[in-house]
Amino acid sequence: MGRIAKVRRSANEAWRKAGRWRSMARMFAWVLRGLAKAVAALPLGGAAAVARAVGWFLANVVRVRRAYVLETLARCFPDKTLPERRAIYAEVCRLQTLNMVELLRYAGGREAELAARLDVRGEEIVQKARARGKGVLVLIAHYGNYALLALQVPRLFGYPLSIIAKPLKNGTLNALWWELQQKAGVNGIPSHNAYRASVRALRANGLVGFMLDQNRPAGQGVFVDFFGQPASTTPGLAVMSAHTGAPVVPVFIRREPDGRQVVEVLPLIEPPPDRKDETIRTYSAACTKIIENEIRLHPEQWLWFHKRWKSRPLETAAAPAG
């Protein structure tokens, strides 16, 4: 009987802990929704001022991954001086904060305002690619307000969109993000076992967004050049394009000095001719180079906090990881 009582006490304690976590999650969701409404209630200039203040605090007081970002910038842009790299870091903090402020405003009901400040260039490229009937793989990166771009694609181009992405670590935040996607007409596909769902979306002639600038564990990626350093990259985009015949269309969102944002569609890339290892690696390298070229034009708009070079090739695994 003593063992049974002990098991019951353990079960009751686990249930109480689970209940507390559920209560905290509900409270966090309530706070986030309230924050979204509060930020959305601000005038446009006021919201930008908040982003500047918080961005300054992150850059100068918290110093979010400052040493790592400055070291990475030194490797990627050896021609830039330390003051120039520090200025890029400060601008990264400001723009990432502004991205979050805009997402909160979107969640708080400012969709029309944000849409009115978007300009689209190259929309006909997407239409031409989709006319093939194979679906379209949209090459995207952690550049500009990439989350806002995902929410705006169905409205901008008038076609269904699926996005392959890792679930956020915070369960409540992840649920709210997926809720926003569904409201915008975006089908979120968890990155784990996403291949079949993506192929189904392409065969329905839909758009599938694919982030290619994330580090992959060494055994799961192919190493390609990125800013002169080997970066482990998912082969999934190249394999899926070769398998389905879907062309790849790079799409980037870029913030302009006046606060407006430009969604720019670059020329489509034909699918790989086969799925041989070297073909896939070469294709992945070419797509990665497109991302690098865009970042070089406006380095402050990329998410430098991400440890893109964390995985190392076996022959250099003993060297410090970037």
C-alpha positions as protocol buffer text, in pm:
chain_id: "A"
residue {
  index: 1
  type: MET
  ca { x: 0 y: 0 z: 0 }
}
residue {
  index: 2
  type: GLY
  ca { x: 292 y: 233 z: 72 }
}
residue {
  index: 3
  type: ARG
  ca { x: 415 y: 206 z: -286 }
}
residue {
  index: 4
  type: ILE
  ca { x: 67 y: 278 z: -423 }
}
residue {
  index: 5
  type: ALA
  ca { x: 36 y: 586 z: -204 }
}
residue {
  index: 6
  type: LYS
  ca { x: 379 y: 706 z: -318 }
}
residue {
  index: 7
  type: VAL
  ca { x: 283 y: 664 z: -683 }
}
residue {
  index: 8
  type: ARG
  ca { x: -41 y: 853 z: -624 }
}
residue {
  index: 9
  type: ARG
  ca { x: 144 y: 1140 z: -452 }
}
residue {
  index: 10
  type: SER
  ca { x: 391 y: 1157 z: -742 }
}
residue {
  index: 11
  type: ALA
  ca { x: 108 y: 1159 z: -994 }
}
residue {
  index: 12
  type: ASN
  ca { x: -79 y: 1432 z: -805 }
}
residue {
  index: 13
  type: GLU
  ca { x: 237 y: 1644 z: -781 }
}
residue {
  index: 14
  type: ALA
  ca { x: 302 y: 1605 z: -1154 }
}
residue {
  index: 15
  type: TRP
  ca { x: -57 y: 1705 z: -1227 }
}
residue {
  index: 16
  type: ARG
  ca { x: -25 y: 2014 z: -1006 }
}
residue {
  index: 17
  type: LYS
  ca { x: 299 y: 2114 z: -1181 }
}
residue {
  index: 18
  type: ALA
  ca { x: 138 y: 2066 z: -1521 }
}
residue {
  index: 19
  type: GLY
  ca { x: -152 y: 2281 z: -1409 }
}
residue {
  index: 20
  type: ARG
  ca { x: 85 y: 2558 z: -1302 }
}
residue {
  index: 21
  type: TRP
  ca { x: 263 y: 2545 z: -1637 }
}
residue {
  index: 22
  type: ARG
  ca { x: -70 y: 2565 z: -1821 }
}
residue {
  index: 23
  type: SER
  ca { x: -170 y: 2865 z: -1611 }
}
residue {
  index: 24
  type: MET
  ca { x: 162 y: 3037 z: -1681 }
}
residue {
  index: 25
  type: ALA
  ca { x: 127 y: 2965 z: -2053 }
}
residue {
  index: 26
  type: ARG
  ca { x: -222 y: 3117 z: -2058 }
}
residue {
  index: 27
  type: MET
  ca { x: -95 y: 3423 z: -1871 }
}
residue {
  index: 28
  type: PHE
  ca { x: 198 y: 3462 z: -2113 }
}
residue {
  index: 29
  type: ALA
  ca { x: -39 y: 3440 z: -2409 }
}
residue {
  index: 30
  type: TRP
  ca { x: -266 y: 3700 z: -2248 }
}
residue {
  index: 31
  type: VAL
  ca { x: 31 y: 3934 z: -2189 }
}
residue {
  index: 32
  type: LEU
  ca { x: 151 y: 3895 z: -2548 }
}
residue {
  index: 33
  type: ARG
  ca { x: -193 y: 3970 z: -2692 }
}
residue {
  index: 34
  type: GLY
  ca { x: -219 y: 4273 z: -2465 }
}
residue {
  index: 35
  type: LEU
  ca { x: 124 y: 4391 z: -2573 }
}
residue {
  index: 36
  type: ALA
  ca { x: 28 y: 4350 z: -2939 }
}
residue {
  index: 37
  type: LYS
  ca { x: -280 y: 4568 z: -2889 }
}
residue {
  index: 38
  type: ALA
  ca { x: -78 y: 4829 z: -2698 }
}
residue {
  index: 39
  type: VAL
  ca { x: 193 y: 4847 z: -2966 }
}
residue {
  index: 40
  type: ALA
  ca { x: -70 y: 4860 z: -3240 }
}
residue {
  index: 41
  type: ALA
  ca { x: -235 y: 5153 z: -3065 }
}
residue {
  index: 42
  type: LEU
  ca { x: 82 y: 5362 z: -3098 }
}
residue {
  index: 43
  type: PRO
  ca { x: 119 y: 5600 z: -3392 }
}
residue {
  index: 44
  type: LEU
  ca { x: 369 y: 5486 z: -3653 }
}
residue {
  index: 45
  type: GLY
  ca { x: 635 y: 5729 z: -3535 }
}
residue {
  index: 46
  type: GLY
  ca { x: 585 y: 5625 z: -3173 }
}
residue {
  index: 47
  type: ALA
  ca { x: 629 y: 5257 z: -3258 }
}
residue {
  index: 48
  type: ALA
  ca { x: 953 y: 5337 z: -3445 }
}
residue {
  index: 49
  type: ALA
  ca { x: 1078 y: 5535 z: -3145 }
}
residue {
  index: 50
  type: VAL
  ca { x: 1010 y: 5239 z: -2916 }
}
residue {
  index: 51
  type: ALA
  ca { x: 1206 y: 5014 z: -3152 }
}
residue {
  index: 52
  type: ARG
  ca { x: 1499 y: 5259 z: -3154 }
}
residue {
  index: 53
  type: ALA
  ca { x: 1505 y: 5278 z: -2774 }
}
residue {
  index: 54
  type: VAL
  ca { x: 1483 y: 4902 z: -2720 }
}
residue {
  index: 55
  type: GLY
  ca { x: 1735 y: 4837 z: -2997 }
}
residue {
  index: 56
  type: TRP
  ca { x: 1980 y: 5083 z: -2837 }
}
residue {
  index: 57
  type: PHE
  ca { x: 1933 y: 4910 z: -2500 }
}
residue {
  index: 58
  type: LEU
  ca { x: 2000 y: 4567 z: -2653 }
}
residue {
  index: 59
  type: ALA
  ca { x: 2309 y: 4691 z: -2836 }
}
residue {
  index: 60
  type: ASN
  ca { x: 2466 y: 4904 z: -2562 }
}
residue {
  index: 61
  type: VAL
  ca { x: 2346 y: 4760 z: -2230 }
}
residue {
  index: 62
  type: VAL
  ca { x: 2250 y: 4397 z: -2285 }
}
residue {
  index: 63
  type: ARG
  ca { x: 2498 y: 4361 z: -2574 }
}
residue {
  index: 64
  type: VAL
  ca { x: 2325 y: 4058 z: -2722 }
}
residue {
  index: 65
  type: ARG
  ca { x: 2595 y: 3825 z: -2861 }
}
residue {
  index: 66
  type: ARG
  ca { x: 2802 y: 4135 z: -2932 }
}
residue {
  index: 67
  type: ALA
  ca { x: 3143 y: 3967 z: -2924 }
}
residue {
  index: 68
  type: TYR
  ca { x: 3026 y: 3684 z: -3148 }
}
residue {
  index: 69
  type: VAL
  ca { x: 2865 y: 3915 z: -3404 }
}
residue {
  index: 70
  type: LEU
  ca { x: 3165 y: 4149 z: -3420 }
}
residue {
  index: 71
  type: GLU
  ca { x: 3403 y: 3855 z: -3462 }
}
residue {
  index: 72
  type: THR
  ca { x: 3185 y: 3707 z: -3737 }
}
residue {
  index: 73
  type: LEU
  ca { x: 3160 y: 4040 z: -3916 }
}
residue {
  index: 74
  type: ALA
  ca { x: 3539 y: 4070 z: -3903 }
}
residue {
  index: 75
  type: ARG
  ca { x: 3575 y: 3737 z: -4083 }
}
residue {
  index: 76
  type: CYS
  ca { x: 3301 y: 3809 z: -4339 }
}
residue {
  index: 77
  type: PHE
  ca { x: 3397 y: 4174 z: -4403 }
}
residue {
  index: 78
  type: PRO
  ca { x: 3773 y: 4198 z: -4337 }
}
residue {
  index: 79
  type: ASP
  ca { x: 3782 y: 4533 z: -4520 }
}
residue {
  index: 80
  type: LYS
  ca { x: 3550 y: 4700 z: -4268 }
}
residue {
  index: 81
  type: THR
  ca { x: 3693 y: 4885 z: -3968 }
}
residue {
  index: 82
  type: LEU
  ca { x: 3595 y: 4808 z: -3610 }
}
residue {
  index: 83
  type: PRO
  ca { x: 3377 y: 5124 z: -3585 }
}
residue {
  index: 84
  type: GLU
  ca { x: 3199 y: 5017 z: -3906 }
}
residue {
  index: 85
  type: ARG
  ca { x: 3137 y: 4668 z: -3766 }
}
residue {
  index: 86
  type: ARG
  ca { x: 3008 y: 4816 z: -3440 }
}
residue {
  index: 87
  type: ALA
  ca { x: 2771 y: 5037 z: -3638 }
}
residue {
  index: 88
  type: ILE
  ca { x: 2640 y: 4732 z: -3826 }
}
residue {
  index: 89
  type: TYR
  ca { x: 2589 y: 4548 z: -3496 }
}
residue {
  index: 90
  type: ALA
  ca { x: 2394 y: 4841 z: -3348 }
}
residue {
  index: 91
  type: GLU
  ca { x: 2177 y: 4862 z: -3661 }
}
residue {
  index: 92
  type: VAL
  ca { x: 2113 y: 4486 z: -3651 }
}
residue {
  index: 93
  type: CYS
  ca { x: 1980 y: 4525 z: -3295 }
}
residue {
  index: 94
  type: ARG
  ca { x: 1758 y: 4816 z: -3398 }
}
residue {
  index: 95
  type: LEU
  ca { x: 1619 y: 4648 z: -3708 }
}
residue {
  index: 96
  type: GLN
  ca { x: 1552 y: 4316 z: -3537 }
}
residue {
  index: 97
  type: THR
  ca { x: 1363 y: 4506 z: -3268 }
}
residue {
  index: 98
  type: LEU
  ca { x: 1171 y: 4697 z: -3535 }
}
residue {
  index: 99
  type: ASN
  ca { x: 1083 y: 4364 z: -3701 }
}
residue {
  index: 100
  type: MET
  ca { x: 933 y: 4242 z: -3375 }
}
residue {
  index: 101
  type: VAL
  ca { x: 745 y: 4569 z: -3322 }
}
residue {
  index: 102
  type: GLU
  ca { x: 593 y: 4534 z: -3670 }
}
residue {
  index: 103
  type: LEU
  ca { x: 486 y: 4176 z: -3598 }
}
residue {
  index: 104
  type: LEU
  ca { x: 317 y: 4294 z: -3279 }
}
residue {
  index: 105
  type: ARG
  ca { x: 141 y: 4568 z: -3475 }
}
residue {
  index: 106
  type: TYR
  ca { x: 33 y: 4309 z: -3732 }
}
residue {
  index: 107
  type: ALA
  ca { x: -104 y: 4086 z: -3456 }
}
residue {
  index: 108
  type: GLY
  ca { x: -275 y: 4388 z: -3301 }
}
residue {
  index: 109
  type: GLY
  ca { x: -472 y: 4467 z: -3617 }
}
residue {
  index: 110
  type: ARG
  ca { x: -241 y: 4691 z: -3822 }
}
residue {
  index: 111
  type: GLU
  ca { x: -225 y: 4458 z: -4124 }
}
residue {
  index: 112
  type: ALA
  ca { x: -350 y: 4725 z: -4366 }
}
residue {
  index: 113
  type: GLU
  ca { x: -96 y: 4983 z: -4249 }
}
residue {
  index: 114
  type: LEU
  ca { x: 195 y: 4740 z: -4295 }
}
residue {
  index: 115
  type: ALA
  ca { x: 66 y: 4624 z: -4634 }
}
residue {
  index: 116
  type: ALA
  ca { x: 43 y: 4984 z: -4755 }
}
residue {
  index: 117
  type: ARG
  ca { x: 414 y: 5033 z: -4680 }
}
residue {
  index: 118
  type: LEU
  ca { x: 522 y: 4738 z: -4897 }
}
residue {
  index: 119
  type: ASP
  ca { x: 635 y: 4768 z: -5259 }
}
residue {
  index: 120
  type: VAL
  ca { x: 664 y: 4454 z: -5474 }
}
residue {
  index: 121
  type: ARG
  ca { x: 908 y: 4416 z: -5761 }
}
residue {
  index: 122
  type: GLY
  ca { x: 916 y: 4116 z: -5993 }
}
residue {
  index: 123
  type: GLU
  ca { x: 573 y: 3971 z: -5919 }
}
residue {
  index: 124
  type: GLU
  ca { x: 554 y: 3850 z: -6279 }
}
residue {
  index: 125
  type: ILE
  ca { x: 843 y: 3610 z: -6212 }
}
residue {
  index: 126
  type: VAL
  ca { x: 632 y: 3421 z: -5958 }
}
residue {
  index: 127
  type: GLN
  ca { x: 338 y: 3411 z: -6198 }
}
residue {
  index: 128
  type: LYS
  ca { x: 560 y: 3279 z: -6477 }
}
residue {
  index: 129
  type: ALA
  ca { x: 712 y: 3012 z: -6253 }
}
residue {
  index: 130
  type: ARG
  ca { x: 372 y: 2897 z: -6126 }
}
residue {
  index: 131
  type: ALA
  ca { x: 234 y: 2877 z: -6481 }
}
residue {
  index: 132
  type: ARG
  ca { x: 449 y: 2567 z: -6526 }
}
residue {
  index: 133
  type: GLY
  ca { x: 215 y: 2380 z: -6293 }
}
residue {
  index: 134
  type: LYS
  ca { x: 495 y: 2230 z: -6079 }
}
residue {
  index: 135
  type: GLY
  ca { x: 459 y: 2461 z: -5784 }
}
residue {
  index: 136
  type: VAL
  ca { x: 727 y: 2710 z: -5679 }
}
residue {
  index: 137
  type: LEU
  ca { x: 1001 y: 2677 z: -5418 }
}
residue {
  index: 138
  type: VAL
  ca { x: 1052 y: 3022 z: -5269 }
}
residue {
  index: 139
  type: LEU
  ca { x: 1408 y: 3075 z: -5150 }
}
residue {
  index: 140
  type: ILE
  ca { x: 1404 y: 3300 z: -4843 }
}
residue {
  index: 141
  type: ALA
  ca { x: 1647 y: 3391 z: -4567 }
}
residue {
  index: 142
  type: HIS
  ca { x: 1661 y: 3555 z: -4225 }
}
residue {
  index: 143
  type: TYR
  ca { x: 1688 y: 3890 z: -4398 }
}
residue {
  index: 144
  type: GLY
  ca { x: 1476 y: 4199 z: -4349 }
}
residue {
  index: 145
  type: ASN
  ca { x: 1144 y: 4134 z: -4178 }
}
residue {
  index: 146
  type: TYR
  ca { x: 1127 y: 3778 z: -4308 }
}
residue {
  index: 147
  type: ALA
  ca { x: 840 y: 3684 z: -4074 }
}
residue {
  index: 148
  type: LEU
  ca { x: 627 y: 3969 z: -4205 }
}
residue {
  index: 149
  type: LEU
  ca { x: 716 y: 3861 z: -4559 }
}
residue {
  index: 150
  type: ALA
  ca { x: 579 y: 3513 z: -4490 }
}
residue {
  index: 151
  type: LEU
  ca { x: 251 y: 3658 z: -4362 }
}
residue {
  index: 152
  type: GLN
  ca { x: 216 y: 3887 z: -4664 }
}
residue {
  index: 153
  type: VAL
  ca { x: 297 y: 3643 z: -4946 }
}
residue {
  index: 154
  type: PRO
  ca { x: -57 y: 3500 z: -4992 }
}
residue {
  index: 155
  type: ARG
  ca { x: -196 y: 3854 z: -5021 }
}
residue {
  index: 156
  type: LEU
  ca { x: 86 y: 3986 z: -5239 }
}
residue {
  index: 157
  type: PHE
  ca { x: 89 y: 3704 z: -5491 }
}
residue {
  index: 158
  type: GLY
  ca { x: -259 y: 3557 z: -5451 }
}
residue {
  index: 159
  type: TYR
  ca { x: -139 y: 3197 z: -5415 }
}
residue {
  index: 160
  type: PRO
  ca { x: -136 y: 2953 z: -5122 }
}
residue {
  index: 161
  type: LEU
  ca { x: 190 y: 2944 z: -4929 }
}
residue {
  index: 162
  type: SER
  ca { x: 345 y: 2676 z: -4709 }
}
residue {
  index: 163
  type: ILE
  ca { x: 647 y: 2758 z: -4494 }
}
residue {
  index: 164
  type: ILE
  ca { x: 900 y: 2504 z: -4368 }
}
residue {
  index: 165
  type: ALA
  ca { x: 1029 y: 2624 z: -4030 }
}
residue {
  index: 166
  type: LYS
  ca { x: 1153 y: 2499 z: -3697 }
}
residue {
  index: 167
  type: PRO
  ca { x: 894 y: 2531 z: -3418 }
}
residue {
  index: 168
  type: LEU
  ca { x: 983 y: 2804 z: -3169 }
}
residue {
  index: 169
  type: LYS
  ca { x: 1124 y: 2679 z: -2840 }
}
residue {
  index: 170
  type: ASN
  ca { x: 860 y: 2861 z: -2637 }
}
residue {
  index: 171
  type: GLY
  ca { x: 540 y: 2659 z: -2686 }
}
residue {
  index: 172
  type: THR
  ca { x: 304 y: 2950 z: -2618 }
}
residue {
  index: 173
  type: LEU
  ca { x: 490 y: 3183 z: -2854 }
}
residue {
  index: 174
  type: ASN
  ca { x: 497 y: 2907 z: -3115 }
}
residue {
  index: 175
  type: ALA
  ca { x: 119 y: 2854 z: -3088 }
}
residue {
  index: 176
  type: LEU
  ca { x: 55 y: 3227 z: -3130 }
}
residue {
  index: 177
  type: TRP
  ca { x: 287 y: 3244 z: -3431 }
}
residue {
  index: 178
  type: TRP
  ca { x: 111 y: 2952 z: -3598 }
}
residue {
  index: 179
  type: GLU
  ca { x: -220 y: 3119 z: -3525 }
}
residue {
  index: 180
  type: LEU
  ca { x: -99 y: 3432 z: -3706 }
}
residue {
  index: 181
  type: GLN
  ca { x: 13 y: 3221 z: -4002 }
}
residue {
  index: 182
  type: GLN
  ca { x: -322 y: 3045 z: -4033 }
}
residue {
  index: 183
  type: LYS
  ca { x: -504 y: 3380 z: -4017 }
}
residue {
  index: 184
  type: ALA
  ca { x: -284 y: 3506 z: -4303 }
}
residue {
  index: 185
  type: GLY
  ca { x: -350 y: 3196 z: -4513 }
}
residue {
  index: 186
  type: VAL
  ca { x: -7 y: 3042 z: -4452 }
}
residue {
  index: 187
  type: ASN
  ca { x: 32 y: 2670 z: -4390 }
}
residue {
  index: 188
  type: GLY
  ca { x: 315 y: 2613 z: -4143 }
}
residue {
  index: 189
  type: ILE
  ca { x: 511 y: 2291 z: -4200 }
}
residue {
  index: 190
  type: PRO
  ca { x: 731 y: 2177 z: -3908 }
}
residue {
  index: 191
  type: SER
  ca { x: 1087 y: 2120 z: -4031 }
}
residue {
  index: 192
  type: HIS
  ca { x: 1094 y: 1767 z: -3888 }
}
residue {
  index: 193
  type: ASN
  ca { x: 967 y: 1527 z: -4157 }
}
residue {
  index: 194
  type: ALA
  ca { x: 854 y: 1816 z: -4378 }
}
residue {
  index: 195
  type: TYR
  ca { x: 948 y: 1660 z: -4711 }
}
residue {
  index: 196
  type: ARG
  ca { x: 622 y: 1480 z: -4794 }
}
residue {
  index: 197
  type: ALA
  ca { x: 403 y: 1772 z: -4688 }
}
residue {
  index: 198
  type: SER
  ca { x: 612 y: 2006 z: -4904 }
}
residue {
  index: 199
  type: VAL
  ca { x: 590 y: 1779 z: -5208 }
}
residue {
  index: 200
  type: ARG
  ca { x: 211 y: 1760 z: -5168 }
}
residue {
  index: 201
  type: ALA
  ca { x: 192 y: 2140 z: -5160 }
}
residue {
  index: 202
  type: LEU
  ca { x: 405 y: 2168 z: -5474 }
}
residue {
  index: 203
  type: ARG
  ca { x: 197 y: 1910 z: -5658 }
}
residue {
  index: 204
  type: ALA
  ca { x: -106 y: 2125 z: -5578 }
}
residue {
  index: 205
  type: ASN
  ca { x: 84 y: 2408 z: -5756 }
}
residue {
  index: 206
  type: GLY
  ca { x: 136 y: 2601 z: -5434 }
}
residue {
  index: 207
  type: LEU
  ca { x: 429 y: 2807 z: -5310 }
}
residue {
  index: 208
  type: VAL
  ca { x: 664 y: 2652 z: -5055 }
}
residue {
  index: 209
  type: GLY
  ca { x: 893 y: 2886 z: -4863 }
}
residue {
  index: 210
  type: PHE
  ca { x: 1235 y: 2743 z: -4783 }
}
residue {
  index: 211
  type: MET
  ca { x: 1487 y: 2901 z: -4543 }
}
residue {
  index: 212
  type: LEU
  ca { x: 1835 y: 2810 z: -4662 }
}
residue {
  index: 213
  type: ASP
  ca { x: 2055 y: 3015 z: -4428 }
}
residue {
  index: 214
  type: GLN
  ca { x: 2028 y: 2800 z: -4114 }
}
residue {
  index: 215
  type: ASN
  ca { x: 2304 y: 2580 z: -3976 }
}
residue {
  index: 216
  type: ARG
  ca { x: 2247 y: 2206 z: -4007 }
}
residue {
  index: 217
  type: PRO
  ca { x: 2419 y: 1936 z: -3798 }
}
residue {
  index: 218
  type: ALA
  ca { x: 2724 y: 1814 z: -3989 }
}
residue {
  index: 219
  type: GLY
  ca { x: 2572 y: 1475 z: -4066 }
}
residue {
  index: 220
  type: GLN
  ca { x: 2252 y: 1628 z: -4205 }
}
residue {
  index: 221
  type: GLY
  ca { x: 2386 y: 1898 z: -4436 }
}
residue {
  index: 222
  type: VAL
  ca { x: 2619 y: 1963 z: -4726 }
}
residue {
  index: 223
  type: PHE
  ca { x: 2905 y: 2207 z: -4676 }
}
residue {
  index: 224
  type: VAL
  ca { x: 2905 y: 2502 z: -4915 }
}
residue {
  index: 225
  type: ASP
  ca { x: 3092 y: 2829 z: -4923 }
}
residue {
  index: 226
  type: PHE
  ca { x: 2928 y: 3116 z: -4735 }
}
residue {
  index: 227
  type: PHE
  ca { x: 3136 y: 3432 z: -4697 }
}
residue {
  index: 228
  type: GLY
  ca { x: 3451 y: 3229 z: -4763 }
}
residue {
  index: 229
  type: GLN
  ca { x: 3380 y: 2972 z: -4492 }
}
residue {
  index: 230
  type: PRO
  ca { x: 3226 y: 2623 z: -4513 }
}
residue {
  index: 231
  type: ALA
  ca { x: 2867 y: 2631 z: -4387 }
}
residue {
  index: 232
  type: SER
  ca { x: 2655 y: 2321 z: -4332 }
}
residue {
  index: 233
  type: THR
  ca { x: 2341 y: 2369 z: -4542 }
}
residue {
  index: 234
  type: THR
  ca { x: 2032 y: 2157 z: -4591 }
}
residue {
  index: 235
  type: PRO
  ca { x: 2024 y: 1979 z: -4929 }
}
residue {
  index: 236
  type: GLY
  ca { x: 1643 y: 1969 z: -4906 }
}
residue {
  index: 237
  type: LEU
  ca { x: 1576 y: 2261 z: -5141 }
}
residue {
  index: 238
  type: ALA
  ca { x: 1788 y: 2116 z: -5421 }
}
residue {
  index: 239
  type: VAL
  ca { x: 1659 y: 1761 z: -5372 }
}
residue {
  index: 240
  type: MET
  ca { x: 1297 y: 1875 z: -5367 }
}
residue {
  index: 241
  type: SER
  ca { x: 1340 y: 2090 z: -5679 }
}
residue {
  index: 242
  type: ALA
  ca { x: 1504 y: 1800 z: -5867 }
}
residue {
  index: 243
  type: HIS
  ca { x: 1235 y: 1556 z: -5748 }
}
residue {
  index: 244
  type: THR
  ca { x: 930 y: 1768 z: -5834 }
}
residue {
  index: 245
  type: GLY
  ca { x: 1059 y: 1985 z: -6118 }
}
residue {
  index: 246
  type: ALA
  ca { x: 955 y: 2296 z: -5924 }
}
residue {
  index: 247
  type: PRO
  ca { x: 1170 y: 2602 z: -6006 }
}
residue {
  index: 248
  type: VAL
  ca { x: 1331 y: 2801 z: -5727 }
}
residue {
  index: 249
  type: VAL
  ca { x: 1248 y: 3170 z: -5699 }
}
residue {
  index: 250
  type: PRO
  ca { x: 1451 y: 3386 z: -5454 }
}
residue {
  index: 251
  type: VAL
  ca { x: 1241 y: 3644 z: -5270 }
}
residue {
  index: 252
  type: PHE
  ca { x: 1380 y: 3898 z: -5025 }
}
residue {
  index: 253
  type: ILE
  ca { x: 1224 y: 4176 z: -4821 }
}
residue {
  index: 254
  type: ARG
  ca { x: 1442 y: 4481 z: -4768 }
}
residue {
  index: 255
  type: ARG
  ca { x: 1384 y: 4784 z: -4548 }
}
residue {
  index: 256
  type: GLU
  ca { x: 1445 y: 5120 z: -4717 }
}
residue {
  index: 257
  type: PRO
  ca { x: 1587 y: 5430 z: -4543 }
}
residue {
  index: 258
  type: ASP
  ca { x: 1245 y: 5598 z: -4549 }
}
residue {
  index: 259
  type: GLY
  ca { x: 1087 y: 5310 z: -4355 }
}
residue {
  index: 260
  type: ARG
  ca { x: 909 y: 5152 z: -4649 }
}
residue {
  index: 261
  type: GLN
  ca { x: 986 y: 4791 z: -4738 }
}
residue {
  index: 262
  type: VAL
  ca { x: 1055 y: 4637 z: -5076 }
}
residue {
  index: 263
  type: VAL
  ca { x: 972 y: 4276 z: -5162 }
}
residue {
  index: 264
  type: GLU
  ca { x: 1204 y: 4188 z: -5448 }
}
residue {
  index: 265
  type: VAL
  ca { x: 1166 y: 3874 z: -5659 }
}
residue {
  index: 266
  type: LEU
  ca { x: 1483 y: 3763 z: -5836 }
}
residue {
  index: 267
  type: PRO
  ca { x: 1499 y: 3557 z: -6159 }
}
residue {
  index: 268
  type: LEU
  ca { x: 1392 y: 3195 z: -6122 }
}
residue {
  index: 269
  type: ILE
  ca { x: 1645 y: 2914 z: -6102 }
}
residue {
  index: 270
  type: GLU
  ca { x: 1583 y: 2601 z: -6306 }
}
residue {
  index: 271
  type: PRO
  ca { x: 1564 y: 2271 z: -6114 }
}
residue {
  index: 272
  type: PRO
  ca { x: 1880 y: 2056 z: -6090 }
}
residue {
  index: 273
  type: PRO
  ca { x: 1912 y: 1800 z: -6373 }
}
residue {
  index: 274
  type: ASP
  ca { x: 1953 y: 1509 z: -6129 }
}
residue {
  index: 275
  type: ARG
  ca { x: 1991 y: 1418 z: -5762 }
}
residue {
  index: 276
  type: LYS
  ca { x: 2356 y: 1318 z: -5764 }
}
residue {
  index: 277
  type: ASP
  ca { x: 2550 y: 1428 z: -5455 }
}
residue {
  index: 278
  type: GLU
  ca { x: 2774 y: 1672 z: -5641 }
}
residue {
  index: 279
  type: THR
  ca { x: 2480 y: 1819 z: -5834 }
}
residue {
  index: 280
  type: ILE
  ca { x: 2291 y: 1880 z: -5510 }
}
residue {
  index: 281
  type: ARG
  ca { x: 2594 y: 2034 z: -5342 }
}
residue {
  index: 282
  type: THR
  ca { x: 2665 y: 2264 z: -5638 }
}
residue {
  index: 283
  type: TYR
  ca { x: 2300 y: 2373 z: -5657 }
}
residue {
  index: 284
  type: SER
  ca { x: 2285 y: 2440 z: -5282 }
}
residue {
  index: 285
  type: ALA
  ca { x: 2606 y: 2643 z: -5311 }
}
residue {
  index: 286
  type: ALA
  ca { x: 2460 y: 2853 z: -5595 }
}
residue {
  index: 287
  type: CYS
  ca { x: 2144 y: 2928 z: -5395 }
}
residue {
  index: 288
  type: THR
  ca { x: 2352 y: 3014 z: -5087 }
}
residue {
  index: 289
  type: LYS
  ca { x: 2559 y: 3253 z: -5298 }
}
residue {
  index: 290
  type: ILE
  ca { x: 2242 y: 3442 z: -5391 }
}
residue {
  index: 291
  type: ILE
  ca { x: 2171 y: 3493 z: -5021 }
}
residue {
  index: 292
  type: GLU
  ca { x: 2529 y: 3605 z: -4958 }
}
residue {
  index: 293
  type: ASN
  ca { x: 2513 y: 3857 z: -5242 }
}
residue {
  index: 294
  type: GLU
  ca { x: 2197 y: 4009 z: -5094 }
}
residue {
  index: 295
  type: ILE
  ca { x: 2351 y: 4029 z: -4746 }
}
residue {
  index: 296
  type: ARG
  ca { x: 2662 y: 4198 z: -4883 }
}
residue {
  index: 297
  type: LEU
  ca { x: 2446 y: 4480 z: -5018 }
}
residue {
  index: 298
  type: HIS
  ca { x: 2281 y: 4545 z: -4679 }
}
residue {
  index: 299
  type: PRO
  ca { x: 2462 y: 4348 z: -4403 }
}
residue {
  index: 300
  type: GLU
  ca { x: 2266 y: 4519 z: -4125 }
}
residue {
  index: 301
  type: GLN
  ca { x: 1946 y: 4347 z: -4242 }
}
residue {
  index: 302
  type: TRP
  ca { x: 2061 y: 3988 z: -4181 }
}
residue {
  index: 303
  type: LEU
  ca { x: 2023 y: 3797 z: -3853 }
}
residue {
  index: 304
  type: TRP
  ca { x: 2389 y: 3783 z: -3749 }
}
residue {
  index: 305
  type: PHE
  ca { x: 2300 y: 3644 z: -3405 }
}
residue {
  index: 306
  type: HIS
  ca { x: 2247 y: 3300 z: -3561 }
}
residue {
  index: 307
  type: LYS
  ca { x: 2553 y: 3073 z: -3538 }
}
residue {
  index: 308
  type: ARG
  ca { x: 2554 y: 2993 z: -3907 }
}
residue {
  index: 309
  type: TRP
  ca { x: 2897 y: 2826 z: -3907 }
}
residue {
  index: 310
  type: LYS
  ca { x: 2850 y: 2620 z: -3590 }
}
residue {
  index: 311
  type: SER
  ca { x: 2885 y: 2282 z: -3765 }
}
residue {
  index: 312
  type: ARG
  ca { x: 3229 y: 2208 z: -3901 }
}
residue {
  index: 313
  type: PRO
  ca { x: 3358 y: 1966 z: -4166 }
}
residue {
  index: 314
  type: LEU
  ca { x: 3527 y: 1661 z: -4013 }
}
residue {
  index: 315
  type: GLU
  ca { x: 3873 y: 1772 z: -4122 }
}
residue {
  index: 316
  type: THR
  ca { x: 3834 y: 2107 z: -3941 }
}
residue {
  index: 317
  type: ALA
  ca { x: 3616 y: 1996 z: -3650 }
}
residue {
  index: 318
  type: ALA
  ca { x: 3897 y: 2063 z: -3406 }
}
residue {
  index: 319
  type: ALA
  ca { x: 3913 y: 2430 z: -3508 }
}
residue {
  index: 320
  type: PRO
  ca { x: 3704 y: 2693 z: -3321 }
}
residue {
  index: 321
  type: ALA
  ca { x: 3347 y: 2708 z: -3454 }
}
residue {
  index: 322
  type: GLY
  ca { x: 3205 y: 3035 z: -3585 }
}
